[in-house]
Amino acid sequence: MIELKTATLDDFSPLEGRVVTIEPSIDEAAFEATLIEASSGVDPARKNEFALLFRANQTGDPIEQQICKIVGDGFGDMELFLVPIGTTDGHPDYEAVFT
């Protein structure tokens, strides 16, 4: 399980392509999504600044930005603040930023 207080890009990069269940905290149904990318921030040397891009496996309207529980192999159970950032072929994309 990843400890969020000390998490770095190196913790998440091997999880790219994994499917997780996202459980929104605001009256929305849980859904599956795939970790599409774990990318470094502006300064790649700063391993604690990075972003995660998740893509919902179903099409439809995105959920509001909110704290969501993320459950999946390699992730354990963690809570991340997800922000909808657009869609790809009708699948909502969400970003979690670590600074």
N, C-alpha and C positions, 0 to 999 in steps of 0.2 A: 504494500500500500504506500502511496506517495504522501509524504508529510508536506502540506501546503506552505507552512512557514519557512521551510528550507528548500522548496522545490526549485529546480532549474530546468532549462530547456532540455538538458540531457535526460531528465527523468521522463519527459513526455515524448520525445522524438521516436523512441522505439515503439510507441503505442499508435503511431499513425496507421490508419486503416482499420483500427478496431472499432467495433460497434458497442455503443453504450446505451443505457436507458437514461433518459432525461426526465426527471420528475419536477415539474414546475411547482413553485410555492404559492402561486396565485391561481386557484380554481381552474386549472387546465388539466387535461388528461396527459398522462405520461406518454412518451413516444421514444422511438429509437432514432439514433443519429450515429454518424461515423465521424471519427476524428480525421479530418482531411489533411490538416497540416499543423505542425508545431514550428513556429518561426521565431527567429531572433528579432530583437528590437532594432533601433537605429544603430546602436553600438554592439556588434556581435560579441565583443569581449565581455560584456556585462551579462553573464549567464542567467542572472535573476530577472532580467527584463525580456519578456517574450510574450507571444500570443498563441492561442489555440483556436483553430477554425473547425467548427463542427457543422456538418450538413445533415439535416433531417432526412430520414430514409423515405418519408412520405411527402407528397406534395400538399400544398395548402397554404393558408395564412400563417405567418410567424406568430409566436407568442410575444408578449410584451417583454421588455428587458426586465430581468428579475434574477434573484438568487434561485438556483435550481440544484437539486441533488443529482449527482452524476454517479451512476452505478455501472461497473463493468470490469472485466478481467484486466488486471494491471492497474486499474484506477482505484479499486476498493469502493468505498462510499465517501464522496467528497461533495462539498457545496461550492459552486462557482457562480459568479455574477455573469450571466450571459446576455449579450446585446445582439439583437437581430441586425444584420448588416446587408441584407439583400437576399436574392434568390438565384439559384442556378437550375435552369430547366424546371422551374416551378417548385424546387426543394428549398425551403428556408435555410439560410446560412446564419450561424451564430458565432460570436467571438467572445473569448475570455482573455483579458489582458492582465499580465503579471508585471508589476513594477517594483 
